[in-house]
Amino acid sequence: MQTFESLVRVAPKSPIAVDFLGFASMSRSVRAAMTNIVTRREELREFRQQARELASFTDRELAELGFSRGDLPSIAAGTYRR
């Protein structure tokens, strides 16, 4: 009796046999999506920390630095332009 491996001429543990239904590529895409989610959460956490630190400054301290309270969101986001 012939086996599947002898019919398709691949070794039993080859990537082709393992990825017959696309499981390997699916796991790569899931891993990439999870990495993107983790990266985005870290960026958001950093943004919130910076916003909290800037908000703790008094109006006078901000004015000495050349900023107003309305500039804080763009400063924390990294999009502030003078």
N, C-alpha and C positions, 0 to 999 in steps of 0.2 A: 504494500500500500504506500502511495506517495504522500509525503507531508507537504504542508503549505510552503515550507522553506525550499523544498526541492522543486516545487512548481514555479516559484517566482525567482529562484536562484539567489536568495539572500541568506546570510547567516542568521540564526535565530535571534541574536541580540543586536542586530544592525539597526541604525537609526531609522531606516526605511520601514522595517517591520514594526518598530515601536511607534512610529508616527503614522501608521496606516490610516487612522481616523483623524489625524490632525491634532492630537493631544499635545504634542511638543510645542507647536506654534501657538496653540491656545494658552498654554501655561506661560509662554514668553509674553504674550500680550497682557495677560492678567498681572504678571509681575511688573510690567512697564506701567500699567495703570495704577497699581498700588504705589509704585515709586513716585509717580506724579502726584498722587494724593498726599503722600507723606511730605514731599517737598513743598507743596502748596501750603500745608498746615504749618510747617516750620516758618515759611515766609510770612504768613498771617500772624503767627505768634510774635515774630520779630517786629512786625509793623505795629502791633498793639503795644508792645513794650516801649517802643520809641515814642508812640503817641502819648502814653502815660507819663514818660519822663518829660517830654516837652510841655505837657499840660500842667506839670507841677511847677513850672517857672511862673513867676509873677509877671504882670504886664510890664513892669519897669525893667525886669531882667531881659525880657524878650525885646523891648525897645532898645536896650543897650547893645544887643546882638544884631539889631537891624531888622527884626521880624515883628509881625503883629500876630495876634491870636488866630486870625483868619488864615494865616500862612501855614499853620501847624499840620493840617491834613496832607498838604502837598509836600511838605518837608519830610514827614514820616514816610510817605509813599515814594520819595526819591524823585519827584517830578517837579520840585520847586525851581523856578528860574527867576533871577533878579532882573 
